[in-house]
Amino acid sequence: MVYAVSGKLRGGNSAFAFIGNYSDKSDSIQVKITTQRHNPDPAFKPLFGTDMITLTLKGTENGSMVDFEGSALQLPGVTFKAVLTRIAD
């Protein structure tokens, strides 16, 4: 799960923390987010095969969702795509 509040991104799962920032542009959302392992258990596999990765993403709004596409700085040529759903209190 990732929370986006006031330009900051924070989240994680059982093995990794997700830390980054975002900015709203007129036609897109720009994101830079890094993964950091906090659980040494090797049963938890990293998404890109490495424990630390930095993603740069560009998102476009699609109703209540945002479609993101970008790349990992540590793995040139590998594309990352995600669709995130906005939730509110």
Buried (B, 14 or more C-beta within 10 A) or exposed (E): EBEBEEEEBBBBEEBBBBBBBBEEEEEBBBBBBBBEBEEEEEEBEEEBEEBEBBBBBBBEEEEEEBBBEBBBEEBEEEEBEBEBEEEEE
